[in-house]
């Protein structure tokens, strides 16, 4: 007689837990961007970017004390680990370069295409195929992003390809994270995701280092690394719980947090189309959450966590 299959309730609990952790990561990343935006008004932005990774490395070493369990940091896929770090560095640098040439709404709309790219590539690369309902949720969420960031693009500018580079880098970072969670420890993933970009960006960033002009700026610079540390930890844990296509639509929740932080911290009043688009994004996420709650109990056959 075959061993019992996992219950539908257990499968649903894992999904919901992964979604909750992933959504928390998006909040932490939004707070990271808010701190970086404020600090970048007073010191070179590349310094802020480099310090984000440097603080994350420092915190990972202090919290996990890798010398106590060296085996956790021995990766089975060193090339993929390096590529993952480069994808994260590329996403940050490409976005930084693009924002100098493009309007913010253009870089946002391209950047938030990453969930669409991630879900599309998760099938052929990871074997995690999104079902039709999940594809619908991703597309509806992307429509919400377009509502916020449109009117659309004018003449084609070369910098648009930098934003595309950021979106693709981010998507491949997420996919490589999912692959590495199968073989490597969460602590190792967190340390390497910061150590590799810090080393790669050091020759560019270190010559521009300058002291923060105020204590608040210094705190914000430190918090970019601390919040990123917490956010990437949540990201790794979420991908251990749940497949990429399940999590991908919830990347859009980060946009909601960005709108709220922009209003509270920078007094940026959202335009009416921003509120409309945010409502669409929230609705698509709530629908997907509803599906995760009700789908498993409705099914009699074994639950496939990737079925949409």
ZAKETOR-506977 format. One record per residue: x, y, z of N, C-alpha, C in turn. Coordinates in steps of 0.02 Angstrom, whole numbers, padded with zeros to 5 digits, always signed. Each point is the difference from the previous one (the first is absolute). Layout:
BEGIN
XYZXYZXYZ/...
//
This chain:
BEGIN
+00043-00060+00000-00043+00060+00000+00044+00062+00000/-00016+00049-00043+00042+00059-00008-00006+00045+00061/+00054+00039+00012+00001+00046+00057-00049+00057-00013/-00029+00028+00053-00049+00053-00009+00030+00063-00030/-00039+00031-00044+00022+00062-00031-00011+00059+00047/+00037+00054-00010-00012+00060+00041-00072+00023-00007/-00029+00022+00055-00070+00022-00002-00006+00066-00037/-00061+00013-00024-00013+00063-00035+00011+00060+00046/-00020-00007+00063+00010+00055+00048+00073+00015+00010/+00042-00052+00003+00072+00011+00009+00030+00036-00060/-00021-00020-00060+00024+00033-00061-00021+00073+00000/-00062+00013+00017-00024+00069+00000+00036+00042+00052/+00015-00029+00058+00036+00036+00053+00069+00020-00023/+00035-00046-00035+00067+00016-00025-00003+00057-00051/-00050-00002-00044-00007+00054-00049-00011+00067+00034/-00047+00002+00046-00018+00063+00033+00059+00026+00041/+00037-00044+00031+00058+00021+00039+00053+00030-00047/+00012-00032-00056+00048+00027-00048-00022+00067-00027/-00064+00008-00015-00026+00064-00025+00008+00055+00053/-00015-00016+00063+00006+00050+00053+00072+00022+00009/+00047-00047+00000+00071+00017+00008+00024+00041-00060/-00022-00019-00059+00020+00036-00061-00027+00071+00001/-00062+00009+00021-00029+00067+00004+00037+00043+00051/+00021-00030+00055+00041+00037+00049+00066+00022-00031/+00030-00044-00041+00061+00019-00034-00010+00060-00044/-00057+00004-00035-00013+00057-00043-00006+00065+00041/-00030-00004+00059-00004+00058+00045+00070+00023+00021/+00042-00048+00019+00067+00017+00022+00041+00031-00057/-00009-00025-00060+00036+00028-00057-00024+00070-00017/-00066+00012+00009-00026+00068-00012+00030+00049+00051/+00006-00022+00063+00031+00043+00051+00074+00011-00016/+00033-00051-00027+00069+00007-00021+00007+00055-00053/-00045-00002-00050+00002+00050-00053-00013+00070+00027/-00046+00006+00048-00015+00065+00029+00061+00029+00036/+00035-00042+00038+00061+00022+00033+00054+00019-00051/+00007-00041-00052+00050+00014-00051-00016+00065-00038/-00064+00012-00013-00019+00060-00036+00017+00062+00041/-00012-00003+00066+00015+00058+00042+00076+00011+00005/+00037-00054+00014+00072+00006+00007+00033+00022-00065/-00027-00023-00056+00029+00017-00065-00005+00073-00018/-00039+00038+00036-00004+00072-00011+00061+00037+00028/+00039-00034+00043+00055+00033+00035+00068-00030-00013/+00002-00064-00020+00063-00034-00015-00006-00035-00067/+00057-00018-00032-00004-00035-00064-00041-00064+00004/-00043-00010-00049-00045-00058+00002+00038-00066+00000/+00055-00002-00037+00039-00063-00001+00028-00016+00069/+00014+00051+00040+00021-00012+00069-00057-00032+00039/-00061+00023-00010-00057-00028+00035-00010-00073-00021/+00006-00013-00065-00008-00068-00025+00053-00046+00030/+00063+00022-00001+00054-00042+00026-00009-00012+00074/-00019+00053+00038-00007-00008+00072-00058-00047+00017/-00052+00000-00042-00056-00047+00011+00027-00071+00001/+00041-00018-00049+00027-00067-00002+00050-00012+00056/+00042+00050+00016+00050-00008+00052-00032-00012+00068/-00053+00038+00016-00034-00009+00064-00034-00068+00002/-00028-00022-00057-00032-00065-00002+00051-00056+00013/+00060+00008-00028+00053-00049+00013+00018+00000+00074/+00009+00059+00029+00018+00005+00070-00052-00032+00045/-00064+00014-00013-00053-00028+00041-00005-00076-00009/+00009-00024-00061-00002-00072-00011+00056-00035+00039/+00059+00031+00002+00055-00030+00038-00014+00001+00075/-00026+00057+00025-00013+00007+00071-00057-00047+00023/-00052-00004-00041-00059-00040+00020+00013-00075-00007/+00029-00020-00056+00007-00071-00014+00066-00029+00023/+00051+00042+00013+00065-00023+00023+00024-00060-00041/+00016+00011-00063+00015-00057-00044+00056-00044+00023/+00046+00026+00042+00055-00042+00023-00023-00057+00046/-00062+00006+00026-00026-00052+00044-00029-00060-00039/-00017+00012-00063-00029-00053-00041+00020+00011-00073/+00064-00009-00013+00027+00014-00067-00036-00041-00054/-00023-00059+00019-00032-00044-00050-00061+00033-00032/-00034+00045+00037-00059+00033-00028+00017+00046-00058/+00063+00020-00004+00020+00049-00051+00039-00031-00057/+00002-00065-00001+00032-00036-00055-00052-00014-00053/-00001+00042-00051-00050-00007-00051+00016-00058-00047/-00052-00034-00021+00008-00053-00050+00001+00028-00071/-00019+00062-00007-00004+00031-00066+00034+00068+00002/+00066+00002+00003+00035+00065+00006-00011+00045-00060/-00004-00028-00059-00011+00042-00059-00069+00033+00002/-00050-00039+00019-00068+00028+00005-00003+00051+00057/+00035-00012+00055+00002+00049+00054+00030+00066-00025/+00054-00004-00037+00031+00061-00026-00047+00035-00049/-00032-00039-00044-00046+00030-00048-00059+00033+00036/-00024-00031+00054-00055+00029+00038+00020+00068+00030/+00060+00004+00028+00024+00063+00026+00008+00052-00055/+00022-00021-00059+00007+00046-00056-00068+00024-00025/-00050-00044+00002-00068+00020-00020-00025+00055+00046/+00011-00008+00066-00022+00051+00047+00038+00065-00009/+00065-00005-00010+00040+00060-00013-00023+00034-00065/-00012-00040-00051-00022+00028-00064-00067+00034+00005/-00047-00030+00037-00065+00030+00009+00006+00069+00031/+00043+00006+00051+00008+00064+00035+00034+00052-00045/+00054-00020-00032+00039+00047-00041-00039+00021-00062/-00032-00047-00035-00039+00018-00059-00055+00050+00017/-00035-00013+00056-00054+00044+00020+00027+00070+00017/+00058+00002+00033+00031+00064+00018+00018+00040-00063/+00028-00034-00049+00019+00035-00062-00061+00022-00039/-00051-00041-00003-00060+00016-00039-00037+00059+00028/-00002+00006+00067-00040+00053+00031+00028+00069-00014/+00062+00003-00021+00030+00065-00019-00026+00024-00068/-00023-00045-00042-00019+00017-00068-00076-00003-00011/-00035-00040+00039-00071-00011-00011-00041+00030+00057/-00064+00011-00014-00045+00020+00053-00012-00059+00047/-00017+00016+00062-00010-00052+00050-00055-00048-00020/-00055+00026-00031-00054-00045-00018+00022-00050-00054/+00046+00019-00043+00024-00046-00051+00041-00056+00032/+00047+00018+00044+00041-00052+00031-00042-00045+00045/-00051+00028+00032-00043-00041+00042-00039-00051-00041/-00029+00023-00055-00042-00045-00040+00041-00057-00029/+00061+00015-00022+00043-00053-00026+00024-00044+00056/+00020+00030+00057+00026-00039+00056-00051-00049+00028/-00063+00021+00002-00051-00045+00028-00025-00052-00050/+00033-00003-00058-00013-00056-00044+00038-00062+00022/+00043+00006+00051+00039-00057+00025-00043-00059+00020/-00058+00009+00036-00041-00058+00016-00025-00037-00062/-00017+00037-00052-00023-00032-00062+00058-00042-00030/+00060+00030-00002+00058-00036-00026+00015-00061+00043/-00004+00009+00066+00015-00055+00046-00048-00059-00011/-00065+00015-00002-00049-00053-00009+00008-00034-00067/+00017+00039-00052+00008-00029-00067+00060-00047-00003/+00055+00019+00034+00061-00040-00003+00001-00057+00051/-00042+00004+00052+00001-00051+00052-00019-00069-00028/-00043-00001-00051-00020-00063-00030+00058-00036-00034/+00030+00031-00053+00054-00035-00034+00064-00009+00041/+00014+00046+00047+00062-00004+00038-00006-00041+00063/-00058+00003+00033-00008-00034+00065-00051-00056-00002/-00040-00004-00054-00053-00049-00002-00059+00019+00043/-00007+00065+00018-00055+00024+00041-00046+00041-00045/-00050-00034-00027-00043+00031-00050-00059+00033+00034/-00015+00061-00021-00058+00036+00027-00063-00022-00036/-00054-00009+00039-00064-00017-00029-00035+00062-00027/-00056-00009-00036-00034+00057-00032-00024+00053+00048/-00024-00019+00059-00024+00051+00048+00059+00042+00026/+00056-00033+00012+00057+00038+00025+00028+00046-00054/+00001-00023-00063+00019+00044-00055-00047+00060-00004/-00064-00012+00010-00048+00055-00003+00014+00051+00055/+00016-00025+00061+00015+00046+00055+00063+00041-00014/+00051-00032-00029+00061+00036-00017-00014+00054-00052/-00038-00017-00052-00015+00048-00052-00043+00057+00025/-00049-00015+00042-00042+00053+00028+00042+00047+00044/+00044-00029+00040+00044+00042+00041+00045+00044-00043/+00024-00026-00055+00042+00040-00045-00040+00055-00033/-00064-00013-00015-00043+00052-00026-00006+00057+00051/-00006-00018+00063-00002+00051+00052+00062+00043+00001/+00059-00032-00009+00062+00038-00004-00001+00048-00059/-00024-00023-00057-00003+00042-00059-00047+00059+00010/-00055-00011+00034-00047+00055+00015+00036+00054+00040/+00041-00021+00048+00036+00048+00041+00053+00037-00039/+00037-00035-00041+00059+00029-00031-00014+00032-00068/-00057-00012-00030-00017+00032-00063-00024+00071+00014/+00000+00045-00048+00006-00009-00071+00068-00029-00021/-00004-00034-00056+00053-00045-00018+00065+00033-00022/+00039-00038-00034+00066+00021-00019-00002+00043-00063/+00040+00052+00000+00005+00042-00059+00049-00032-00048/+00049+00039-00021+00050-00027-00045+00043-00051+00036/+00022-00049-00037+00041-00053+00029+00069+00027+00018/+00019-00007+00062+00065+00023+00023+00043-00060+00017/+00066+00005-00014+00044-00056+00016-00002-00020+00073/-00013+00047+00045-00001-00015+00072-00056-00048+00018/-00051-00005-00043-00053-00049+00013+00028-00070+00006/+00053-00013-00039+00030-00067+00002+00036-00012+00066/+00022+00055+00034+00029-00008+00066-00053-00023+00050/-00060+00029-00005-00055-00021+00043-00020-00072-00014/+00000-00018-00064-00014-00070-00017+00054-00046+00030/+00062+00024-00002+00054-00039+00030-00011-00009+00075/-00025+00053+00034-00015-00006+00072-00056-00050+00012/-00052+00002-00041-00056-00046+00009+00021-00072-00011/+00038-00012-00053+00022-00068-00014+00050-00024+00053/+00044+00045+00023+00047-00019+00053-00037-00020+00063/-00052+00039+00017-00039-00015+00060-00036-00067-00007/-00028-00013-00060-00035-00063-00011+00048-00059+00006/+00060+00006-00029+00048-00055+00004+00027-00007+00071/+00004+00055+00037+00019-00005+00071-00050-00042+00038/-00065+00012-00011-00052-00037+00034+00002-00074-00020/+00009-00013-00064+00001-00069-00024+00062-00038+00028/+00058+00033+00000+00059-00032+00026-00006-00011+00076/-00035+00045+00035-00013-00011+00071-00040-00063+00010/-00052-00009-00041-00042-00060+00006+00041-00063-00013/+00044+00001-00049+00042-00058-00015+00048-00015+00058/+00030+00052+00028+00050-00011+00052-00031-00020+00067/-00063+00018+00012-00031-00022+00063-00007-00076+00003/+00006-00033-00057-00005-00073+00000+00064-00034+00025/+00056+00035-00002+00064-00031+00017+00040+00038+00053/-00010+00066+00005+00041+00041+00045-00040+00027+00058/+00034+00018+00054-00033+00025+00059-00024+00071-00008/-00051+00019+00039-00025+00069-00002+00053+00049+00022/+00039-00018+00051+00052+00044+00025+00053+00013-00055/+00019-00052-00035+00048+00008-00054-00026+00043-00056/-00063-00010-00018-00031+00041-00053-00001+00073+00020/-00016+00014+00062-00004+00069+00022+00068+00033+00000/+00051-00035+00023+00068+00029+00002+00027+00011-00070/-00006-00049-00044+00029+00006-00066-00037+00052-00043/-00065+00008+00012-00038+00049-00040+00024+00071+00012/+00031+00013+00057+00027+00066+00015+00076+00004-00012/+00035-00054+00016+00073+00001-00005+00023+00008-00072/-00031-00036-00045+00021+00004-00070-00012+00070-00029/-00060+00030+00006-00008+00068-00025+00047+00050+00034/+00011-00007+00065+00045+00047+00035+00070-00002-00030/+00025-00060-00013+00067-00006-00029+00002+00026-00072/-00052-00015-00038-00001+00020-00070-00005+00076-00006/-00040+00032+00044-00011+00072-00004+00053+00042+00036/+00043-00032+00038+00050+00038+00040+00044+00045-00043/+00028-00023-00056+00044+00045-00039-00035+00064-00024/-00066-00004-00011-00038+00058-00023-00022+00044+00058/-00022-00030+00054-00031+00037+00055+00050+00030+00048/+00053-00036+00017+00045+00023+00052+00033+00067-00014/+00019+00015-00063+00030+00065-00012-00047+00059+00013/-00065-00011+00004-00048+00055+00010-00023+00005+00072/+00027-00042+00044-00022-00001+00070+00010+00068+00033/-00052+00023+00035+00005+00062+00039-00041-00008+00063/+00016+00039+00052-00035-00005+00064-00070+00028-00007/-00051-00031+00030-00069+00027-00002-00002+00068+00035/-00036+00048-00028+00000+00068+00029-00038+00005+00066/-00049-00045+00012-00039+00002+00062-00007-00070+00027/-00020-00004+00063-00011-00066+00032-00058-00036-00034/-00052+00037-00019-00058-00032-00032+00020-00033-00066/+00041+00035-00039+00024-00030-00063+00040-00063+00014/+00043+00002+00051+00039-00059+00017-00044-00058+00022/-00053+00015+00039-00046-00053+00021-00036-00030-00060/-00021+00043-00046-00035-00025-00060+00047-00044-00042/+00063+00020-00005+00047-00041-00038+00009-00068+00032/+00005-00001+00067+00006-00065+00034-00063-00042-00008/-00058+00033+00005-00063-00037-00004-00012-00031-00068/+00029+00029-00053-00007-00032-00066+00028-00071+00002/+00057-00008+00035+00028-00067+00006-00038-00044+00049/-00021+00029+00057-00036-00040+00050-00067-00024-00027/-00037+00044-00032-00065-00020-00027+00008-00049-00058/+00052+00011-00041+00013-00048-00055+00017-00068+00028/+00039-00002+00054+00017-00063+00033-00063-00038+00020/-00046+00035+00034-00062-00032+00021-00043-00020-00060/-00002+00044-00051-00041-00014-00059+00025-00061-00038/+00065-00006-00009+00027-00057-00037-00007-00065+00040/+00003+00005+00066-00013-00059+00040-00071-00025-00011/-00048+00047+00001-00070-00019-00013-00008-00028-00070/+00036+00029-00048-00005-00023-00069+00022-00073-00006/+00056-00015+00031+00026-00069-00002-00049-00048+00034/-00025+00020+00059-00046-00044+00036-00065-00011-00040/-00024+00052-00033-00061-00007-00039+00009-00049-00057/+00057+00002-00033+00012-00045-00056+00013-00072+00023/+00017-00009+00064+00004-00068+00026-00070-00028+00014/-00048+00044+00012-00068-00021+00016-00042-00011-00062/+00008+00042-00051-00049+00005-00054+00034+00008-00067/-00031-00025-00053+00028+00004-00067-00004+00071-00029/+00044+00013-00048+00006+00067-00030-00066+00025-00029/-00037-00039-00040-00062+00027-00029-00052+00021+00052/+00001-00032+00058-00047+00019+00053+00019+00069+00028/+00065+00012+00009+00023+00061+00032+00003+00059-00048/+00010-00012-00064+00015+00053-00048-00050+00058+00002/-00066-00011+00001-00046+00057-00001+00006+00045+00061/+00024-00027+00056+00003+00040+00061+00059+00047+00002/+00042-00002-00051+00052+00051-00007-00033+00069-00009/-00060+00001-00030-00034+00063-00011-00020+00035+00065/-00004-00036+00056-00017+00032+00063+00054+00051+00020/+00060-00010-00024+00053+00049+00014-00017+00069-00026/-00036+00002-00056-00020+00064-00028-00049+00036+00046/-00043-00037+00032-00046+00031+00048+00038+00033+00057/+00050-00037+00026+00039+00028+00055+00040+00062-00023/+00024-00002-00062+00037+00058-00026-00044+00062-00004/-00063-00011-00020-00046+00057-00004-00012+00029+00070/-00012-00043+00049-00013+00023+00068+00061+00035+00030/+00059-00029-00010+00061+00032+00027+00015+00066-00035/-00014+00002-00065+00010+00063-00037-00043+00056+00028/-00061-00018+00019-00046+00051+00027+00021+00020+00071/+00016-00050+00043+00014+00014+00070+00069+00033+00008/+00050-00025-00035+00068+00023+00010+00017+00060-00043/-00020-00002-00064+00020+00052-00047-00056+00046-00021/-00060-00009+00029-00058+00042-00014-00019-00002-00074/+00010-00058-00031-00020-00010-00070-00073-00023-00002/-00044+00042-00024-00071-00017-00004-00012-00041-00062/-00026-00061+00006-00011-00042-00059-00053+00029-00046/+00011-00006-00065-00048+00022-00050-00060-00047+00000/-00058+00023-00025-00059-00043-00002+00013-00067-00034/+00038+00001-00055+00013-00063-00035+00043-00047+00042/+00040+00028+00046+00039-00042+00046-00046-00038+00046/-00050+00035+00026-00048-00033+00045-00040-00054-00036/-00019+00014-00063-00037-00049-00040+00043-00062-00011/+00063+00012-00022+00045-00056-00013+00014-00040+00063/+00009+00035+00056+00013-00035+00063-00060-00044+00019/-00060+00024-00013-00060-00040+00015-00001-00063-00042/+00020+00005-00064+00002-00059-00043+00051-00050+00026/+00058+00026+00020+00053-00044+00025-00023-00036+00063/-00030+00037+00046-00024-00029+00062-00054-00053-00015/-00044+00016-00046-00054-00047-00017+00028-00065-00029/+00050+00005-00043+00030-00061-00029+00034-00041+00054/+00035+00033+00047+00032-00036+00054-00050-00034+00046/-00055+00036+00016-00051-00029+00043-00034-00059-00033/-00011+00004-00065-00029-00057-00036+00044-00061+00004/+00066+00012-00010+00046-00056+00004+00002-00029+00070/-00001+00043+00050-00002-00024+00069-00063-00041+00013/-00056+00023-00027-00063-00037+00007+00006-00069-00031/+00031-00003-00060+00009-00065-00033+00042-00047+00043/+00053+00028+00032+00043-00042+00041-00039-00028+00060/-00050+00037+00024-00038-00022+00059-00052-00053-00018/-00033+00009-00058-00058-00043-00013+00014-00057-00048/+00054+00004-00040+00010-00049-00052+00013-00070+00029/+00047-00004+00047+00020-00066+00025-00058-00038+00032/-00040+00030+00044-00055-00038+00029-00052-00023-00051/-00004+00035-00057-00050-00018-00050+00020-00062-00040/+00065-00017+00002+00025-00053-00044+00002-00066+00037/-00015-00053-00035+00000-00066+00030+00065-00037-00014/+00033+00017-00057+00062-00034-00017+00058+00034+00035/+00061-00030-00001+00058+00030+00032+00011+00071-00027/+00020+00045+00044+00009+00070-00017+00065+00012-00035/-00002+00034-00056+00060+00022-00035+00011+00073+00016/+00055+00014+00034+00010+00069+00024+00013+00048-00057/+00009-00024-00061+00013+00045-00056-00061+00009-00044/-00052-00036+00014-00059+00005-00043-00035+00067+00013/-00016+00037-00054-00032+00066+00008-00074-00005-00004/
//
